[in-house]
């Protein structure tokens, strides 16, 4: 949701450059990070309100109670000391009490007391206890006289019409104050798609764990924190529980913002259960929480006094209204919209909890605009989609699944609403097209070359399997799944147990004889060539895969690394890396150095034939794919991986550019062309 055009321009024009986030390319960050980058979807209004708070309530500021406030009486009208002068000082009736710095606390406060603030006296108060704190009054002034504040609150009050009836009905059923309606206003601006940088989401900004505690479903397909009905039911119980624990709505709201543990700790430390007292102390409540309660109370006061604040004639959005329709498993919002005869964005707006633009793989009840239900029921059958379900195995990639079901990885991503392949995890139910034949198997030369410390290693009583790691895997996850000790996994594969895998790594594991290989996407041993790291066989195979060979060159008088490299299409940096030399090394005549040179077409063909016989002998049948298919699906095989590039050799010219060469060129966009620094390819 966005502000009306005029209000949006107003808010945008008042921003400061330093407060705006830097522009980002999330796709580029994904390439560097090797994992999805969480993005936030915070509204313009909430960002602008946060700027106001940073300006008006410096984090180092300490607040003193106003005269008459010390007694704790609620509902009384405070007297206001003179406000600090500024270029935009509001009229005298609107001036806030001064903020008191920590330095002023050392002496006695002697500010003259100004007359009471007249316009506060006639306000209708909400059904939450009101304490006239300076921060509360400052928020009220912001909404009454500041152009930014008026634009923000007008947008929220307009949008409130969509969910007001839903929330107020729930508050009535749970016997909670009606003013809690405004908690959703300051949490999300009544936008169910709002998402904070911390991961909170929905009208009420539940964190994932908190949402699950109160029964909200959060998985690959559905996030019920964004379901206005279910999230509102959950928050009624949550707010009621907090009030039951603390007995004070001020503390309950503070706990809703900071977590009840933070409030309990502050109460215990300062031995007071007065929210306003806790706000005054070092290491009491978080800075945001010291503002949260006055901010919520101010929003409720504005809502109860629209005429006073100049919003009497403000139109509101129509109430959230819809027909419910039953749909079969995994139905797209587009198909629902076509059957209902409405734009797809209207269906998406009514079903904000659906994360992938379709219902999950189970029967579902969707919402369509009011009056479209009968039309949907009459027309849906002709718009039904033909899809099947497929459970992802451990370590399986979209390419693997796509080849089996006759679809490209791109088509599967579109069908399943997947933005990043890192979202594909073991146990996830994916949609695949129905009734298609498997795609052709990969070419026979795509053999995985697996470099290990000792290719002849045997572990008594165990069988060896090969697993191509995903970047999202951790060594601990892999060890747990295959039921091996993390230390053994590290020793068998020369691993750092704290480092992450990359998408080209193939692990050897020695598992129990009864381990069910059908549960994981394992490589077919017939399509694996195990070599000892650093051996002649290792270099012959790995460099042949890159279209080059490794030779020894005898240094001649006058040779330098740069000159030698230039003769063989290598850079000086390549020569340093290959030979592990420093930049200042002086070569001597007769010295041997290693260089990589491009193979001829004949040499490369011979190298490929050297691998082919072992496959033909080990796998005489047609099932020559490198990923084992589940035993319960005979005849269906998985895909082969891309050629495995092991070792630390640089990317040299080949007969055809490898993926590593392509990534090297792409890496120049982020300041490096060194092959070992290229972004990790998507899994």
N, C-alpha and C positions, 0 to 999 in steps of 0.2 A: 504494500500500500504506500502511496506517496501523498505529500501535501498537495492541495490545490495549486495550480500554476503560480498564482500571485504570491501565495504564502511560501511556496518552495523557493521562488526567486528571492524573496525577502530573506529567508533563512540563509540561503546560499551566499547572499551578498554580505552577510554579517560574520561569516567565518573568518578566522585568522589562518594565514598560510601555515603557521607552525603547527596548528592543531589538526590539519588534514592528513590522512594517511598517505604514505608514498604509493604511487601506482605500482602494481605488481602484475607479472605474468605468471599466473598460477600453474600453467602448463610447464613453463620453464623451471619454476621452483620444483615441480614434481620430478622433472628430469634430473635435477641436481640432488634432491633429497632421496629419490628412490622410493617414495611413499606419498600417499595423498597429503595435500596441504589443506587443513581445515580452514574454511572461510566463514566469516561471520556475516549475518544479514541483519544489521542493525538499522533501524529507521532513521531518517533525517532528523526527526523530532528528538529522538533519544540522544543522538550525537550532539545536537545543539544544546539540549538541556545539560548534558555533561560539561560542555564548555562553560555555560553559565555558572555551574556549580564550582568549577575550578577557579573562575574569576571571583566569585562572590564569597566563597568559603575556603580560603587558603588552608592547606592541610595542617599548617603549624598553628592555626588560630585556636585559641581556647575561649570558650563562651562562659560568661557569668550569667546567673539567673537575673531576670529583671526584678525591679522593686515590686513587691507583692507576690512574686513567684516562689519565693523561698519556702513559704508555708505549704506549697504543694496544692493549693486550691485550684480547681479547674473551672474554666468558664469565665473567670474574671478578665477584665480588659486591662492590659498593661499601660503604664505610662512610658513615653518614649523620650530618651535623651536626643539632643540635636544630632542630625546625621552629618557625616563627613562631607565637606563640599566636593563637588565633582562637576565635570562639564555637563552631565546630564542629571543633576540633582532633581529628584521628583518634587512636586509641590509639598509644602509642609505637612499636610494631612497624610501623605504617603510615606514619610521618611521612616526608615527602620532604626531601631536602637543600634548604637555603635557595636562593632565587634571588639572584643577585648583581647589584646595580645598577651602572651605569657609574661612579657616584661611588666605590664601594668598590674599583674597580680601581686607583685612585690609591695606595692603601695596601696593606699586607700583610694578607692574610686570616688572622685569628687565631681563627676560630670553633673551639670545642671539638669534637672528633670523638666522636660517639655510637657505641654498639655497632652492629655490622652488622645489616641488616634480616633477621631470621631467616626469614620466610616466603618470601623470594626464593630461598633456597638449594635448596629442594626442587623448584623448578619444572622441568618438562620444556620444553626449548627447541626452537623451530621450526627448520627447515632453512634459515634465513637467519642471517647473522652478527649477534650481539646485542652491543650496547655499552650498558652500564648508565649511561645519561645521566639527569640529573635529570628531564628532560621525560618520558622513557620511564616512569620510576617514578611520576611524577605521573599519567600516563594509567592506569597499572595501579591506583593507589589509587582513581581516579575510578570505574573499573569494578568495584572490589571493595567500596568502602564508601560511595560517594555514591549517594543514591537516584536521581538523574538518570542517572548513568552506568550503574547497574544496569538501569534501564528501557531505555536506549538499546541496550546490548549484548545484552540479552535479546531484544529485538525483532529485532536483526540475526541473532543465532544461530538464532532460530526460522526466519527467512526464508531463511537460508543453505541449509536442506535442499532448497529448490526447485532450486537451480542447482549445488550442490556436486559432484555426480557429473559433470555436464557439464564444469565447470572443471577438476576434478582429472584427468579423462581427458585433456583437452587439455594440461595441464601435464606429464603423464607422456609423452605423445607428443613434445612439444617439449623434453623433458629439462630442465625448469625447476623451481625449488624449489616444493614443494607449498604453502608458506606464502604464495605470491603469491595464493592464493585470497582472502586477506584484503584485498588491494588493492581488489577490488570492494566489499568491505564498507565501507571508509572513503570510497570514491568515491561510491557510490550507495545503500548499504544494501541491495544486491541487488535494486534496483528498476529494471527496464529502461525505465520511463517517466520516470525522474528527469531533470530538466533544470536546469542551473545558470543563474544570471543572465548568465554570460558566453557561454552558448550551447552548452556541453558537454552531451552527452546519452548515455543508455544505461547499462548495467551498469558500463562502464569509463570513462564520461564522455569520450568522444572529442570533440574539436572538429571542426567540419565539414572543414576542410582536412586535418587529421591522419587523419580517417576515410577520406577519399578516397585519400590516399597509400597506405593499406593495403587498398584495394580495396572499401571500403564504399560502397554506392549511397545517395545522398542527393538526392532530388528532390521534386517536388510530391506524388507518390503514396507513396513509400517512403523510410524512413530506417533503413538497416540498422545504424546505431549502436545501435538499440533491439532488434535481432535478437540474442538471447542466443547463438545458435550462431555466426553470422558475426562478431559483434563479438568474441567470445572467440577465434576463430581469428585475427582481425586483431591482437588485443592480445598474443597469444603471440609473433607476429613482431616486434611493436613492442618489447616488453620484452626479447626476445632481442637485438634490434639495439642497444638502449641498453646492455645488459650487455656486448655485444661492444665497443662504443666505449669505455666507461669502465672495464671490468674490475672494478668494485665495485658490489655491489647497492645500497649506500647511495647512491652517486652516480646509479646508474641509476634508482632510485626518485625521487630528487630531480629528475632530468631528466624523468621521467614526469609530475611535478607542475608544474614550472616551464617545461619546454621545454629541450631539450638545449643550445640556444644560450645560455640564461641561465647554465647550469652551466658551460659552456666559458668564458664571460666571467669568471665568478667564479674559476675555477681559474687562468686566465691572470693576473688582477689580483693575487691573493694568492700565486701560485706554490706552491700546495699542491693535492693531489688527495685530501685528507682531508675528507669531508663535514662531520664534526663540527667541524673547525677552521674551515671556511668559515662555519659557522653563528655563529661568535663575532664576525664582523667586520662593520663598517659597509659597506653596499653590497656585501655578499657574495651571499647568497641572499635571496629574498623571505621575509618573516616567515612566511607560510603554509608555505613549503618547509622552514623550520627546524623546523617541527612535524610535517611530513608523514611523515618516516621514523620517528621515535619513535612516532607515532600508528599507523602500519602495523605496526611491530614489536610494540607493545602489544596490538593486536587479535589478532595471530597467537599471542602468548603466552597470552592468555585462551582462545583457541580450543583450544590444546593442553592447557590445564589447567582444564577446565570444573569439575571437582570442587572444586579449590582456591578457585575464584571463586564457588562456590555455584550452578552451572548444570548439575550432573550429570544431573538428571532433567528438564531443560527439553525439552519436545516440539518437534519441528521440522516444518516444512511438508513435505508429500509432494513427491517429486521431480517435476520438469517432465517430463511424459510425454504422448504424443500419437500419433495416427495421421496420416500425410500423405495428402492427397487432391489430385488434380489438378482445377483448375477453369478454365473458359474466361475470356476477357478480361473485366475490369471486373465481377467478381462481388462483390456486397455481403456483408459478414459476416452480415447478417441472413438472406440467402438460404442461406448455408452453414449457419447455425445451424438454420434450419427444416428443411433436408434432413437434417441430422445428428440432429435431435430433441433439441437441447441449448439452454440459454439462450445468448443472443448474447454476454453478458459473458464466458462461458467461452471462446468462440471469440476474442474480442478479447484476452483474457489470453494466449492461446497465439500470437497473431500481433501482437505489440506494434509491429513495424516498419511496419505498414500505417497511414498517417497519416489516411486519409480514410474509414475504416470500410468499405473495399472493396479488392479487388486492383487492381493497375494495368492499363492497357489492353494487356494481353499475356497469354498463357497463364501460369498461376501454380500453384505448389504451396503449399497452405494446410495448416494444422494444425487438427485437431479432437481432442476428448478421446479418450483411449485406449479402443478398442472401438466408437467411433462411425463409423469409416471405412466398414465395409460398409453400414451404414444410410444413410449419405450417398450412396454410389454407387448404391444402389437407388432413392433418392427424388429425386435432384437435378434430373432433367429436368423434373419438374412444378413446380419452384421457379425455373427459369431465367428471368432477366429479359431483356426486349427493349430493348436500348439500342444506339445507334450512336456512332461517334467523330467528333469535329469538331476540326480544328486551328485554333487561335486565330491570327488575323492581327494584324499590328502595329496597335496602337491600337484594337482591337476590344473592345467591352464585352459584358457578359453580356446586357444588353438587346438588343444587336444580334443576338447569336447566338440568343437565345431567340425573337425575332420570326421569324427564319428557320426555326427548327425547331418552332415551335408550342408553345413553353413560356415560362413566366414566368421572370424572373431568380431569383425565390425558389426555384422548382422546380429550376433548374439548380444553384443553390448547395447545395440539399439532396442532389441526385443526385451531386454531385462532392465533397461534404464540405467546401465552401468556407465559411470563417467571414468572410472579408473579401474584397471584390471586388478589392483591390489584388494579391491572389495570382494573378489572371488575367493572364498575360503572353503575348506573342507566342511561338508555337511550342509552347505547352502543348496537349496532347491532352485535350479535355473529352468527357464523356459527354453525349449528348442523347437524348431519347426517340425511338424509331423509329416511322416510319409516320404522322407527323402533318403536317397542312397548315400552311403559314406563317400566322402571325397577321395580321390586317388591317394595312395600312400606316398610319402615323401621319397625322393630318389635314393637309391641304394647307397650312394656315397656318403650320405649324412650319418656317419658313424661317430659316436661320442668317443673322443679321446680323453681318457680319464687319467690324470697324473696323480700318483700317490708316492709315498716314500718308498714302499716296498711292494712291487706288483705281485710278488709271490706269497704275500702274507696269508696265513691260514689260522683260523681260530678254532680249535677243536670243539666239536659238538655244535657248531653254528654254521649257518649257510650265508653266503655273501650275496647281497642285493645292491643295486645301484639306484640312487634317488637324486633327481635333478632338483636342487633347492630353489625355492622361491625367495625373492628379496624380502617378502613379509615374514618368512620363517625366522625363528631364532634357534640357536643350537639346543637350547633347553626344550623347545617344542618338538624338534625333530627327535631328540633322544627319548623324550617321553612317549611319542607316538610309536616308535620302533622298539620300545622297551629295552633300551641299552643305557649304560651309564654315560653321563655327559663326558667324563674323562676319557672313556674308551672312544667315543665318537671323535673327540679332539685328537687323540693319539693316532687313530686309524687314518685321519685325513689331514694331519698337521694344521689344526685349526686353533685360532684364538677364540676361546669360549665366550668372550665379551663382544667380539666383532660381529657385524652383520654379514649375511650371505649376499652374493650377487647372483643375477639370473643365469649366469653361465656355469655355475659351480655344480659339479656332480660328486656326490658323496658315496663312498663305499661303506656299507654297514654289515655287520655280522649279527644276524638275528637268530632267534630260536627256530628250530626246524618246523614248529607248528604255526609260525607267524603267517597270518592270512594276507598273502600278497595282493589279493584283489581289492583290499581297502585303500591302497595307495597307487599313485601313478608312478610305477617303477619303470626303469629302462630295461629293455630286453637284453640279457647278457650277450646274445648273438650279435647285437649291434653296439657293443662296447669294446673298445680296445684299451686295455689297462697298460700303462707304461710307468716305469720308475722315473720320477722327476729328475731332470738334468741328464738322463742317459742319452746315448747317441740315437736310440730308437725314438725317444721323446722328441728330440729336435727334428729328426727326419720327418716324423708324422705331423707334428704341429706346424712346422714351417711349410711343409708341402700343402697343408690345408690353406695356407695363406698365399700359395702360389710362388713360393720362394725356397731357396735352399741355403744352407749354412756352409761357408767355406772358410778356410784359413788363408790369410794374406800375409806375405812376407814383406816387411817394411823395407823400402829403399831409401837411399840417402835423399834428404830433402822432403820426405813425406811428412805430412801432418794429418791429424784426424780429419780436418776439413777437406783436404785434397783427396784423401782416400775415400771418404764418404761421397764426395761429388762424383767420383768415377763409378760408384755403385748405386747412385740415386738414393743416398742416405745423407742426412744432415749431420753436422758436427755433434749435435746433441744425441742423435741416434747412435753414433759411434761411441760416445762416452757411456751411454747407457748399456749398450750391448757388451762392452768390454769392462764395464765398471771402472772407468778411468775418471780422474778429476780433470777439470778444464785446463789446468796448467801443465799437464803431463808432456814430457819431451820424448818423442819416439826415437828409437835407435835402429840403425840399419840391421837387418836380419831378424828383428823382433817379429813375433807372430801376433796378428790381431784377427779377430773374427769379424766377418762381414756377411750380410745376407744379400743374396742376389736373386733376381727374378728367374723362375724356371722357364724353360722353353715349353711349348705345348706338348712336345713328345715326352719330356720329363714329367710334366704334371700328369699326363695320362697314365704313365707307368706307375706313378705314386698312387693314383686312385685304384689301379688294378691290384696293387699290392694289398689293399684292404678287402677288395671284393671277394676273393676266394674264401677267406675265413667266414664270411657271412653265408656264402652259398653252402659251405660244408656244414656250418652249425645250424642253418635254418633252411633245409631243402624244400619246405612247404611254402605256401604263399604268405604265411603270416610273418612277414619280416619287419614289422613295425617295432620301434624301439621301446614303446611304452606298453606294458602288459595290460591287456584288457581284463576286466573282472571275469572270473571263471564262470559266473552265472550268465554271461552273455557270449557264448561261443561264436567265433567267427567275426566278432567286432573288435577291432584293434584301435589303438591310440596312435598318436603322431610321433614322429622323430623330432628330436630337438634340433635347433640350428647348430651348425658346426661349433664344437666347443673350442674356444680359444684359451689355451692355458699358457702358463709361463709369463714372463715379463718382456718378451721381445716386442720391438716396435712394429708399427704397421708400415710395411714396405710395399712398393708397387707390386701388384699381382695382376694376373690375367683379367680378373674381374674384381671390382672394388668390394671388399668385405664390409659387413655391417660396422666393424670396428673403424674402417677407413671413413665411412659415412659419418659416424659419430664424432670422429676427430675433426672433420670439417665443421660439424654442427657446434662442437665445443668452443670453436673460436669466438662464438657469440658471447661467451661468458668469460673471455679473457685468457684462454689457454688452448693450445693445439697439441699438447702432449698426450699421446694415446692413453697413458695410464690415468689421465685426469678427466677423461670424457665422461659425460653423464651416463648413468646406468640405464640401459634399455628397459622399456616397460616389460614386465613379465608376461 
